[in-house]
Amino acid sequence: MVVQIIAALVGSVGFAIFFKMKGRQIALAGIGGAVTWMVYLFVQSFVTGYFVPYFAAAVFVAVYAEIMARINRAPATIFLTAAAVPLIPGGSLYYTMAGLVNKDEVLFTQSGEAAIVIALAIAMGFVVVAVITRYIRAFLNR
């Protein structure tokens, strides 16, 4: 588990550097990626399936990105994209394509379903936080 969290941190830092984030923002993106993966692992230990753990982690990373954007006076998108890297369903996508290429319908179907569920959970987590954030801003600006 510790290795996974370190890998999430390193992956997020790598993408933060790739996205040309500066100084402290790189460290914050790395911390966000590590904690996002910790949230995923924590929720996964209580719930079976893909949707709920990925949804919870996506909600966390979206809230984290909004908070870091306000603190650093930067767009939330830069923190969101770098810190959400550990959630990308790369393995599921790989096995989906491997099943397609090798004409293994079972692998293709199972991995494809997992990739779609994960992608929907991540997207829904981001949208929920974006909508709530928009309503909070509208309420505070009145």
C-alpha positions in Angstrom: 0.0 0.0 0.0 2.8 2.4 0.8 4.4 1.7 -2.6 1.1 2.6 -4.3 0.9 5.9 -2.4 4.5 6.8 -3.3 3.8 5.8 -6.9 0.7 8.1 -6.9 2.8 11.0 -5.5 5.6 10.5 -8.1 3.1 10.2 -11.0 1.3 13.3 -9.9 4.6 15.2 -9.6 5.6 14.0 -13.0 2.5 15.3 -14.6 2.7 18.6 -12.7 6.2 19.1 -14.1 4.9 18.1 -17.6 2.1 20.7 -17.3 4.7 23.3 -16.4 3.5 24.0 -12.9 5.9 26.0 -10.7 7.6 25.4 -7.4 5.2 24.9 -4.5 2.4 23.9 -6.9 4.3 20.8 -8.0 4.6 19.6 -4.4 0.9 20.4 -3.7 -0.1 18.5 -6.8 2.0 15.5 -5.7 0.5 15.6 -2.2 -3.0 15.8 -3.8 -2.3 12.7 -5.9 -1.0 10.7 -2.9 -3.9 11.6 -0.7 -6.4 11.0 -3.5 -5.0 7.5 -3.8 -5.2 7.1 0.0 -8.9 8.0 -0.1 -9.4 5.5 -2.9 -7.7 2.7 -1.0 -9.5 3.6 2.2 -13.0 3.5 0.6 -12.1 0.4 -1.4 -11.3 -1.4 1.9 -15.0 -1.0 2.9 -16.8 -1.2 -0.5 -16.6 -3.8 -3.2 -16.7 -2.7 -6.8 -15.2 0.2 -8.7 -17.8 3.0 -8.7 -17.9 4.1 -5.0 -14.2 4.2 -4.3 -13.4 6.1 -7.5 -16.3 8.5 -7.0 -15.2 9.3 -3.4 -11.6 9.8 -4.6 -12.8 12.0 -7.5 -14.9 14.1 -5.1 -11.9 14.5 -2.8 -9.5 15.5 -5.6 -12.0 18.0 -7.0 -12.5 19.6 -3.6 -8.7 19.6 -3.0 -8.2 21.3 -6.4 -10.7 24.0 -5.6 -9.1 24.7 -2.2 -5.6 24.8 -3.6 -6.7 27.1 -6.4 -8.0 29.6 -3.9 -4.9 29.4 -1.7 -2.5 29.7 -4.7 -4.6 32.0 -6.8 -4.3 29.6 -9.7 -6.8 27.7 -11.9 -8.3 24.7 -10.2 -7.8 22.7 -13.4 -4.0 22.5 -13.0 -4.3 20.9 -9.6 -7.2 18.7 -10.7 -5.4 17.3 -13.7 -2.1 16.5 -12.0 -3.6 15.2 -8.7 -6.2 13.0 -10.5 -3.6 11.1 -12.5 -3.6 8.1 -10.1 -7.3 7.6 -10.8 -6.8 7.1 -14.6 -8.0 3.6 -15.5 -4.9 2.7 -17.5 -4.9 -1.0 -16.7 -8.5 -1.5 -17.6 -8.0 0.4 -20.9 -5.0 -1.7 -21.7 -6.7 -5.0 -21.0 -9.8 -3.8 -23.0 -7.6 -3.2 -26.0 -5.7 -6.5 -25.4 -9.0 -8.4 -25.3 -10.1 -6.6 -28.5 -6.8 -7.3 -30.4 -6.6 -11.0 -29.1 -10.3 -11.5 -29.8 -10.9 -12.5 -26.1 -14.5 -11.4 -25.7 -14.5 -12.1 -21.9 -11.4 -10.0 -21.2 -12.7 -7.2 -23.5 -16.1 -7.1 -21.9 -15.0 -7.2 -18.3 -12.1 -4.7 -18.7 -14.2 -2.4 -20.9 -17.0 -2.4 -18.3 -14.6 -1.6 -15.5 -13.0 1.2 -17.6 -16.4 2.7 -18.3 -17.6 2.5 -14.7 -14.3 4.1 -13.5 -14.5 6.9 -16.1 -18.2 7.6 -15.1 -17.4 7.7 -11.4 -14.5 10.1 -11.9 -16.6 12.4 -14.2 -19.5 12.3 -11.8 -17.3 13.2 -8.9 -15.8 16.2 -10.7 -19.3 17.4 -11.9 -20.8 17.1 -8.4 -18.1 19.3 -6.9 -18.2 21.8 -9.8 -21.9 22.2 -9.4 -21.8 22.6 -5.6 -18.9 25.1 -6.0 -20.8 27.1 -8.5 -23.9 27.3 -6.2 -21.7 28.3 -3.2 -20.1 31.1 -5.2 -23.4 32.3 -6.4 -24.8 32.3 -2.9 -21.7 34.1 -1.5 -21.8 36.8 -4.2 -25.3 37.9 -3.4 
